[in-house]
Amino acid sequence: DFFIYRTTADPARTSLCYAHLAKPDHPDARAKFGPLFVKTYFDNSPLANRGDRIYLSTTRDAPNRRIVSFKLDAPEHWQTVVPQGRNVIENSLMAGGEVVVRYLVDARSEVKLFAGDGKPKGELKLPGIGSVAGLPEDLSARRKHYLKATGYGRKSAR
C-alpha cells in the first residue's frame, strides 16, 4: 500500500507526494516520500489506491472536477474514470473498489456509484430533495453506513 500526502503551497497550487508502506499491517514508518506532482495549478485530492493504481479527484482540465486514475510508475498517463459533467463533484471516495461521487445538482445532492473502471453502477436513492452533509471517510470499515440528509420544503411533523 501507499501513503499519498497532499500539500497546499497556496490556495492555487497543490503538491502530491507518496511513500510505499510495504505491508499494510506492518507499515514502514521510515519510508521515504517521493514526488508525484509538485506545485500544480489545479487541485488534486487523492481518493485511494488499488495496487499500484492511484485514484484522484482533480480540477485539471475539469473545473467541475473529474475522477482519474494512473499507475504509480506512469503518473503522467491519466485515465478518466468519472468524467467532468455539467454538475459539480462536491465529494468523492473509494469503497470496496467502487467510486462514490456526491454531485451538486440544482442546489441538491445526488450520490452516484461507479465501478473502479468508471462503469456506472447506479444512484443512491435519497429520501427526497435535499442535501447530503457528507460521505463517510471509509465505507469498508462497517457494514451499515449512515448519511445525514437534509430535506427542503417539508412541513414539520407535529
Steps between C-alpha positions, in 0.01 A plus 500: 500500500593861454460812706407801287573838655343823373648842574373843408765764436232765452130477410579466129781241514512146640763228513461123542767272641493127576674243713492122453399354838598139420250290696170666606496312833866593568562835325854625467501824700838590346372486143634783286260736322528554126327768290206427272396856407672809632333842530233444237245768418205266543361317801580130539339308785605137543218249548675162528725253331432152366836336474724739308204693351427835670155668486463880520230760492637790295419836344768451231316564171176475700377800701202289623747223601551152360634172636815360339739213560861432405772248569757612751786437254327713232326792676488705179264246335161576653189297424165666560284285728210743556500787249419859580131562456265793501469472880777562753654204682485610865653191660621153403658190650588139425318215676537132422661577165217735399499877463230687693435853371282774651387761246338839549197505267272806504581571870441137606722195541519192280718203595608267218705180502756396239717190457876553529515511119234774486199289401184651659356279775196708597382785716443497875131559562465794740181558703406809297639827370773627729869487573735237634723639775790272422625160403670266749877497466517120488199306382687171534537531878142400591208323338244777559566863420295808564487824307352818639239625252320830541173545310354815351141614501365242744253588770601415854327203660283600797 
